[in-house]
Amino acid sequence: MTQNIAQGKAANSAASPFGLPKMEVPAEFREAADKGIAHARDTCEKAKVASEEAANLLENTYTTVARGATNYNLKVIEIARTNTRAAFDYVHKLLGVKSPSEFVELSTAHVRKQFDVVAAQNKELCMLAQKVATEAAEPIKAGMSKAFNKAT
């Protein structure tokens, strides 16, 4: 009898790495487990695709924003250059002033001109900033719309 038990243990340990007896799993359980595994794989694959799309969306958005920020900064530099030149021109003209009335006339004309120039520059910067924001938001908006359409 001990020999039979020993043979049974040997047979069971050969069937299971933990020395447990081999048990038959019901077909319904195996089918449910297989469906669960298939669902998990499908979900994992969809998550992988979604994360790749999100990464691409962020990369495209970053590129758009970086390009827009560069254009905006270049415009600010151009405006600073224009305003600096205008200031030096104004100072140069002031050096040639012969009377107080000429000084007032020159200063008044300069202030009026600079007010108009600065207003136009601010308008241009606002439009450029709005363009950058719109271009940056567009890929995000499209990506979110696409994601919600997939979800429904």
Stockholm file with secondary structure:
# STOCKHOLM 1.0

chainA/1-152         MTQNIAQGKAANSAASPFGLPKMEVPAEFREAADKGIAHARDTCEKAKVASEEAANLLENTYTTVARGATNYNLKVIEIARTNTRAAFDYVHKLLGVKSPSEFVELSTAHVRKQFDVVAAQNKELCMLAQKVATEAAEPIKAGMSKAFNKAT
#=GR chainA/1-152 SS CHHHHHHHHHHHHHHCTTSCCCCCCCHHHHHHHHHHHHHHHHHHHHHHHHHHHHHHHHHHHHHHHHHHHHHHHHHHHHHHHHHHHHHHHHHHHHTTCCSHHHHHHHHHHHHHHHHHHHHHHHHHHHHHHHHHHHHHHHHHHHHHHHHHHHHC
#=GC SS_cons         CHHHHHHHHHHHHHHCTTSCCCCCCCHHHHHHHHHHHHHHHHHHHHHHHHHHHHHHHHHHHHHHHHHHHHHHHHHHHHHHHHHHHHHHHHHHHHTTCCSHHHHHHHHHHHHHHHHHHHHHHHHHHHHHHHHHHHHHHHHHHHHHHHHHHHHC
//
